[in-house]
Amino acid sequence: MTVDEGSIPLGAIENWPGIEAGRTFRLGDKEPEIDHCFIMDTDAASVPLDTRKREAQKLISLSHPTTKLHLEIFSTEPAFQLYTGQFVDVPASDNSPARPPRAGMCVEPSRYINAINVPEWRNQVLLKKGQVWGAKNIYKAWKA
């Protein structure tokens, strides 16, 4: 989803530069820097408030070549936010080491970002009295 200079979504669904959907890419020490909403279901009108009856789809599959740790995230949600941790900056404390940029990352299953402000997307987030909202997220982790 394209964003303005303040990272506010503009409403257009476009590919992220340098990352092709369904293709493997590498998160290096500094690049790519991603803080972006990826859309899995581009038919906004088909997204119900309660997505739990939908089939969960794989949002992302991650692995680390040295530790052999793997993580797959599935969801019934139509989108997810991927943040590669470029703004992480946590100083060391009594029982915890410092956390520099890219010491962590986030994958957040979600609805379309800013959906409440885009009339064509609003129904996937506007909850009225008596309606039910729901979603199902599945996290699979293992060491190979």
C-alpha positions as CSV (number, residue, x, y, z in Angstrom):
1,M,0.0,0.0,0.0
2,T,1.5,3.4,-0.9
3,V,2.1,5.9,1.8
4,D,2.8,9.7,2.0
5,E,6.0,11.2,3.6
6,G,4.5,10.7,7.1
7,S,3.9,7.0,6.3
8,I,0.1,7.5,6.2
9,P,-1.5,5.1,3.7
10,L,-2.9,6.9,0.6
11,G,-5.3,4.1,-0.5
12,A,-3.5,2.7,-3.6
13,I,-2.5,-0.9,-3.4
14,E,0.9,-1.3,-5.1
15,N,3.9,-3.6,-4.8
16,W,6.8,-2.8,-2.4
17,P,9.9,-1.8,-4.4
18,G,12.3,-4.7,-4.7
19,I,10.1,-7.3,-3.1
20,E,8.0,-9.5,-5.3
21,A,5.0,-11.3,-3.8
22,G,5.6,-15.0,-3.3
23,R,9.4,-14.7,-3.9
24,T,12.1,-15.2,-1.3
25,F,14.1,-12.1,-0.3
26,R,16.8,-11.6,2.3
27,L,16.7,-9.2,5.3
28,G,20.2,-8.0,5.5
29,D,21.9,-6.1,8.4
30,K,20.6,-2.8,7.1
31,E,18.4,-3.4,4.0
32,P,15.7,-3.5,3.1
33,E,14.0,-1.1,5.6
34,I,10.4,-2.0,5.6
35,D,7.5,-0.5,7.6
36,H,4.7,-1.4,5.2
37,C,1.2,-2.9,5.0
38,F,1.1,-5.9,2.6
39,I,-2.4,-6.7,1.2
40,M,-3.2,-10.4,0.9
41,D,-6.9,-10.0,-0.1
42,T,-7.3,-7.1,-2.6
43,D,-11.1,-7.4,-2.7
44,A,-11.8,-5.0,0.2
45,A,-15.6,-5.4,-0.2
46,S,-15.3,-9.2,0.5
47,V,-13.7,-8.8,3.9
48,P,-16.2,-9.5,6.7
49,L,-16.0,-8.1,10.2
50,D,-15.6,-11.6,11.5
51,T,-13.0,-13.4,9.4
52,R,-12.7,-16.5,11.6
53,K,-14.7,-18.7,9.2
54,R,-12.3,-17.9,6.4
55,E,-9.4,-20.2,5.6
56,A,-6.2,-18.9,7.2
57,Q,-3.6,-18.1,4.5
58,K,0.2,-17.9,4.9
59,L,1.2,-14.3,5.4
60,I,5.0,-14.8,5.7
61,S,7.6,-17.6,6.1
62,L,10.8,-16.6,7.9
63,S,14.0,-18.6,8.5
64,H,17.5,-17.8,9.9
65,P,20.4,-19.5,8.1
66,T,22.7,-19.7,11.2
67,T,20.2,-20.6,14.0
68,K,18.0,-22.7,11.7
69,L,15.0,-21.1,13.4
70,H,11.8,-21.0,11.3
71,L,8.6,-19.0,11.7
72,E,5.4,-19.1,9.6
73,I,2.5,-16.8,10.3
74,F,-1.0,-17.6,9.0
75,S,-4.2,-15.5,9.4
76,T,-7.7,-14.9,8.3
77,E,-7.0,-11.2,8.2
78,P,-6.7,-9.6,4.7
79,A,-3.4,-7.7,5.3
80,F,-0.3,-7.5,7.6
81,Q,2.2,-4.9,8.6
82,L,5.9,-5.9,8.3
83,Y,8.4,-3.8,10.2
84,T,12.1,-4.6,10.0
85,G,13.1,-2.8,13.2
86,Q,15.1,0.1,11.8
87,F,14.0,2.4,14.7
88,V,14.7,-0.1,17.5
89,D,17.1,1.6,20.0
90,V,16.8,0.2,23.5
91,P,19.6,0.8,26.0
92,A,20.9,-1.9,28.2
93,S,19.3,-2.3,31.6
94,D,20.1,-4.4,34.7
95,N,19.1,-7.7,33.3
96,S,18.9,-7.0,29.6
97,P,21.5,-6.2,26.8
98,A,21.0,-3.2,24.5
99,R,18.8,-3.7,21.5
100,P,20.2,-1.8,18.4
101,P,18.3,-1.1,15.2
102,R,17.2,-4.4,13.5
103,A,17.5,-6.4,16.8
104,G,13.9,-7.4,16.2
105,M,11.0,-7.2,13.7
106,C,7.2,-7.3,13.7
107,V,4.6,-9.0,11.6
108,E,1.1,-7.8,12.5
109,P,-1.9,-9.4,10.9
110,S,-4.5,-6.7,10.3
111,R,-7.2,-5.1,8.3
112,Y,-6.2,-2.5,5.7
113,I,-4.3,0.3,7.4
114,N,-6.3,3.5,7.5
115,A,-9.5,1.6,6.4
116,I,-11.7,3.8,8.5
117,N,-10.7,6.8,6.3
118,V,-11.2,5.1,3.0
119,P,-14.9,4.8,2.1
120,E,-14.4,1.6,0.0
121,W,-12.6,-0.1,2.9
122,R,-14.5,1.2,5.9
123,N,-16.9,-1.8,6.3
124,Q,-14.0,-4.1,7.2
125,V,-13.4,-2.1,10.4
126,L,-16.6,-0.3,11.3
127,L,-18.2,-2.2,14.2
128,K,-21.8,-1.3,15.0
129,K,-23.9,-2.3,18.0
130,G,-24.7,-6.0,17.9
131,Q,-22.1,-6.9,15.3
132,V,-19.2,-9.3,16.0
133,W,-15.5,-8.7,15.0
134,G,-13.1,-11.6,15.0
135,A,-9.9,-13.0,13.4
136,K,-7.7,-16.1,13.7
137,N,-3.9,-16.0,13.7
138,I,-1.7,-19.0,13.7
139,Y,2.1,-18.9,14.5
140,K,4.2,-22.0,13.7
141,A,7.8,-22.0,14.9
142,W,10.5,-24.7,14.8
143,K,14.2,-25.4,14.7
144,A,15.4,-27.5,11.7
